[in-house]
Amino acid sequence: MHDKYMHRCFQLARKAGKAVKSNPQVGSVLVHNDRIIGEGYHEYYGGPHAEVNALKSVSPKDQKFVVDSTLYVSLEPCCIVGKTPACTDLISRYGIKSVVVAVTDPNEKMNGHSISLLRAKGIQITTGVLEKEGYDLIRPFVSNLSKRPYVILKWAQSKDGYMGKKGKQIWLSNAYTKVKTHNWRAEIDGIMVGHNTVFADDPQLTTRLVPGDNPIRIVATKAISELSNSLLYKDEISTLFISGKPHNFHGHSNEQLLYEMSEDNLSEILDNLYSKGIHRLMIEGGSKTLKLFVINNLWDEARIIRTQKQLFSGLRAPMVSGRIYKQENIDGDCIHYLFPNENC
């Protein structure tokens, strides 16, 4: 029964999406005699925690059952007072005697401390329920603890392992998969491409096919001036260019990070992007930019769209190894979702 209710915690937690910013996605349910009497999740950064929302959701007629209920939480309850009160105090105040947790909080301020506090108060604690799935849920939070964005690699590749041809715009994935990728864009804070992708494809990098905010568009280039006729340079949406050569945008609202994109400063660039509020970053192309992140092991997830088309030659798709945690088929396109191997 633990698995059943923890899965519901995960479902609730995912509702928040990027609204939690650098905080973890957390879900919670309160169960009495195999019946959920309350549920909630951490909805937005700085807002009430999942446990608070779960307890608040209990109806007046069910309040009498709270003390004899089990509280399920996808992440160890907090024991520190920050933007919200400590959840351990709340649990004690309600007289809850049993708590089930998927994964301990990797934040060094927590890291099992809350579990010890609750046990010391005589509360029965069960940990490690669906622990791997619980950890996968908070991977963006784990990356953000290091003050860098959670990096998602994304590309489409042909059946024979190519992702395009140099200097040419080639569509590999189908229209339905394209909508899916726009949904992904709505779930992130920033989207990055390289110079050649902008030059060849002239992309918009927006969420125009789905509801949702546009991510911050980021272009890594050695020559901003060569892209001055692109949509990313000229349209009404501001674009952040990463280039080692200073550039005057002449009235355009674009911005620049003065860096030469390379292995030597890639970590520093990510730190800078994080400081600008980019907590989830998707690298959408091209081949050279993607491989820079792969070579330096600076990626947290990969979404690979494998299509049925063949190119026979061109730009080779990156090679990554990892654990496929989900697979999805969309009208012939097969999407593999990967997490890196632990030794990456």
C-alpha positions in Angstrom: 0.0 0.0 0.0 3.0 2.3 0.6 3.8 2.3 -3.1 0.3 3.1 -4.1 0.2 6.3 -2.0 3.7 7.3 -2.8 2.9 7.2 -6.5 0.1 9.6 -5.8 2.6 11.9 -4.1 4.8 11.9 -7.2 1.8 12.7 -9.4 0.9 15.7 -7.2 4.5 16.9 -7.1 4.9 17.0 -10.8 1.9 19.5 -11.1 4.2 22.3 -9.9 6.6 22.1 -12.8 9.1 24.9 -13.0 7.0 27.1 -10.6 9.0 25.8 -7.7 12.2 27.4 -9.3 15.2 26.2 -7.3 13.0 24.3 -4.7 12.2 20.6 -5.0 8.9 19.3 -6.4 7.2 17.6 -3.4 3.8 15.9 -3.0 2.0 14.6 0.1 -1.1 12.6 0.9 -2.8 11.9 4.3 -4.3 8.4 4.5 -6.8 7.0 7.1 -7.9 3.4 6.8 -6.9 3.1 3.2 -8.6 6.3 2.3 -7.0 9.6 1.2 -8.5 12.3 3.4 -6.0 15.1 2.4 -3.5 15.8 -0.4 -1.3 18.6 -1.6 1.9 19.6 -3.2 4.5 22.4 -3.1 2.9 24.7 -5.7 5.3 27.5 -6.1 8.6 28.9 -4.9 8.1 30.4 -1.4 4.7 29.0 -1.0 3.3 26.5 1.6 5.0 23.1 1.5 3.3 19.9 0.4 2.6 18.7 4.0 0.9 22.0 4.8 -1.4 21.9 1.8 -2.2 18.3 2.4 -3.3 18.9 6.0 -5.2 22.1 5.0 -7.2 20.2 2.5 -8.7 17.8 5.0 -12.5 18.4 5.3 -14.1 19.4 8.6 -15.8 16.0 8.9 -12.4 14.2 8.5 -10.4 16.4 10.9 -11.0 13.8 13.7 -9.1 11.2 11.7 -5.9 13.2 11.2 -4.3 12.0 14.4 -4.7 8.3 13.4 -3.6 8.8 9.8 -0.4 8.2 8.0 1.3 11.1 6.2 3.1 10.2 3.0 5.7 12.6 1.6 7.9 12.3 -1.5 10.7 14.1 0.3 11.9 14.3 3.9 9.9 17.0 5.7 11.8 20.2 6.4 13.0 21.1 10.0 14.2 24.6 9.3 12.3 27.8 9.3 12.8 29.7 6.0 10.2 31.2 3.8 7.7 28.8 5.5 7.5 27.3 9.0 9.2 23.9 9.7 7.0 21.0 8.6 8.3 18.8 11.5 6.7 21.2 13.9 3.4 21.0 12.0 3.5 17.2 12.0 4.0 17.2 15.8 1.3 19.8 16.4 -1.3 17.7 14.5 -0.3 14.6 16.5 0.5 12.5 13.5 2.1 9.2 14.6 3.2 7.7 11.3 5.1 9.3 8.4 6.3 7.5 5.2 9.1 9.2 3.1 10.5 8.3 -0.3 13.9 10.0 -0.1 15.9 12.0 2.3 16.6 15.7 1.5 20.1 16.0 0.0 20.4 19.6 1.3 23.2 19.4 3.8 21.0 21.4 6.3 18.6 18.5 6.3 20.0 15.2 5.1 18.1 13.0 7.5 18.0 15.5 10.4 14.2 15.8 10.2 13.8 12.1 10.3 15.9 11.9 13.4 13.9 14.7 15.1 10.6 13.0 14.3 11.8 9.6 15.5 13.0 11.2 18.7 9.4 12.5 19.3 8.1 8.9 19.0 6.8 9.2 15.5 7.1 6.1 13.4 9.1 6.9 10.2 9.3 4.6 7.2 11.9 5.7 4.6 13.1 4.5 1.2 9.7 3.8 -0.3 10.2 4.1 -4.1 13.4 5.8 -3.3 14.9 5.8 -6.8 11.7 7.4 -8.3 11.7 9.9 -5.5 15.3 10.9 -6.2 14.6 11.1 -10.0 11.8 13.6 -9.1 14.1 16.0 -7.3 17.1 15.8 -9.8 16.6 19.5 -10.8 16.7 20.5 -7.1 19.9 18.5 -6.7 21.6 20.3 -9.6 20.4 23.6 -8.2 22.0 22.9 -4.9 25.3 23.4 -6.7 24.1 26.8 -8.0 23.9 25.6 -11.6 20.9 24.9 -13.9 19.5 21.4 -14.4 20.8 20.7 -18.0 18.6 18.8 -20.4 20.0 17.7 -23.8 17.5 17.4 -26.6 17.9 16.4 -30.2 16.3 14.5 -33.1 18.3 12.0 -35.1 17.8 9.9 -38.2 17.6 6.1 -38.1 21.2 6.0 -39.2 22.4 8.2 -36.4 22.7 11.7 -38.0 21.0 14.8 -36.7 21.3 17.0 -39.8 23.6 18.3 -42.6 25.9 21.2 -42.3 24.3 24.5 -43.4 21.0 23.0 -44.3 17.6 23.0 -42.5 16.4 19.4 -42.2 13.2 18.3 -40.3 13.5 14.8 -38.9 10.7 14.6 -36.3 7.0 14.7 -37.1 4.4 17.4 -36.4 3.1 15.7 -33.3 6.6 15.4 -31.8 7.1 19.1 -32.5 4.2 19.9 -30.3 5.7 17.7 -27.6 9.0 19.7 -27.8 7.1 22.9 -27.4 5.6 21.5 -24.2 9.1 20.8 -23.0 10.0 24.5 -23.7 7.1 25.6 -21.5 8.6 23.5 -18.6 12.1 25.2 -18.7 13.6 28.6 -17.9 16.2 28.8 -20.7 16.8 27.2 -24.1 20.3 27.2 -25.7 21.4 26.7 -29.3 24.7 27.3 -31.1 25.7 29.7 -34.0 25.3 27.1 -36.8 21.8 26.2 -35.7 20.6 29.8 -35.8 22.4 30.4 -39.1 20.9 27.3 -40.9 17.5 26.9 -39.3 16.6 30.5 -38.2 14.5 29.1 -35.3 12.1 31.0 -33.0 12.6 28.8 -29.9 9.2 29.8 -28.5 6.2 27.9 -27.1 3.9 29.2 -29.9 2.2 25.8 -30.4 1.2 25.3 -26.8 0.1 27.4 -23.8 3.0 28.5 -21.6 5.7 31.1 -21.1 8.6 31.3 -23.5 11.9 30.3 -22.1 14.8 32.7 -22.2 16.6 32.2 -25.5 20.3 31.8 -25.4 22.7 31.6 -28.4 26.4 30.6 -28.1 28.3 32.3 -31.0 31.7 33.7 -31.9 30.2 36.3 -34.1 26.9 38.0 -33.1 27.0 40.3 -36.1 26.7 37.3 -38.5 23.3 36.5 -36.9 21.9 40.0 -37.1 19.3 39.0 -39.7 18.0 36.1 -37.7 14.6 36.0 -35.9 16.4 35.5 -32.6 18.2 38.8 -33.1 15.4 40.9 -34.7 12.0 39.8 -33.2 10.4 41.5 -30.2 11.5 38.9 -27.7 14.9 39.5 -26.1 17.7 37.0 -26.7 20.8 36.4 -24.6 24.0 36.0 -26.7 27.1 34.3 -25.3 30.1 35.6 -27.2 33.7 36.7 -26.4 33.5 39.7 -28.7 31.6 42.8 -27.4 28.6 43.7 -29.6 26.4 46.8 -29.9 22.8 45.8 -30.4 21.8 49.3 -31.7 18.5 49.6 -29.9 17.5 45.9 -29.8 16.6 44.6 -26.3 19.0 41.7 -26.6 21.7 41.0 -24.0 25.2 39.6 -24.0 27.3 37.4 -21.7 30.9 38.2 -22.5 32.3 34.7 -22.7 34.0 32.6 -25.4 32.1 29.3 -25.2 34.6 26.6 -24.4 35.4 23.7 -22.1 37.4 26.1 -19.9 34.5 28.3 -18.9 31.4 26.2 -19.5 30.9 25.7 -15.7 31.3 29.4 -15.1 28.7 30.2 -17.9 26.3 27.8 -16.2 26.8 29.5 -12.9 26.1 32.9 -14.5 22.9 31.6 -16.1 21.7 30.2 -12.8 22.3 33.6 -11.2 19.9 35.0 -13.9 17.1 32.7 -12.7 17.6 29.9 -15.2 17.1 26.8 -13.1 16.2 24.5 -15.9 18.1 24.7 -19.2 17.5 22.8 -22.4 20.3 22.5 -25.0 18.5 22.1 -28.3 21.4 22.2 -30.7 23.4 22.0 -32.7 25.8 19.1 -32.8 28.9 21.1 -31.6 27.1 22.7 -28.7 25.5 19.5 -27.5 28.8 17.6 -27.7 30.5 20.3 -25.6 28.1 19.5 -22.7 28.5 15.7 -23.3 32.3 15.8 -23.3 32.4 17.7 -20.1 29.7 15.6 -18.4 27.7 18.7 -17.7 24.2 17.3 -18.4 21.5 15.9 -16.1 19.0 14.4 -18.6 18.8 13.6 -22.3 15.7 13.5 -24.5 16.6 11.7 -27.8 14.0 11.7 -30.6 14.8 8.7 -32.9 13.0 9.0 -36.2 12.5 6.6 -39.1 14.1 8.9 -41.7 17.6 8.2 -43.1 20.2 10.8 -44.1 23.1 8.5 -45.0 25.6 11.3 -44.2 25.9 14.5 -42.3 26.4 15.7 -38.7 26.6 12.7 -36.4 24.3 12.8 -33.3 26.0 12.9 -29.9 26.7 9.6 -28.2 25.5 9.4 -24.5 25.2 6.5 -22.1 22.8 6.3 -19.3 19.6 4.8 -17.9 16.5 5.1 -20.0 13.8 6.0 -17.4 11.0 6.5 -20.0 10.2 5.7 -23.6 7.5 7.2 -25.7 6.3 6.6 -29.2 4.6 9.3 -31.2 3.4 8.4 -34.7 6.7 6.6 -35.5 9.0 8.8 -33.6 10.5 7.1 -30.5 11.6 9.3 -27.7 14.2 8.0 -25.2 14.5 9.8 -21.8 17.8 9.2 -20.1 19.6 10.0 -16.9 23.4 9.8 -16.9 25.2 6.8 -15.6 26.2 7.3 -12.0 29.9 7.4 -12.9 29.3 10.3 -15.4 
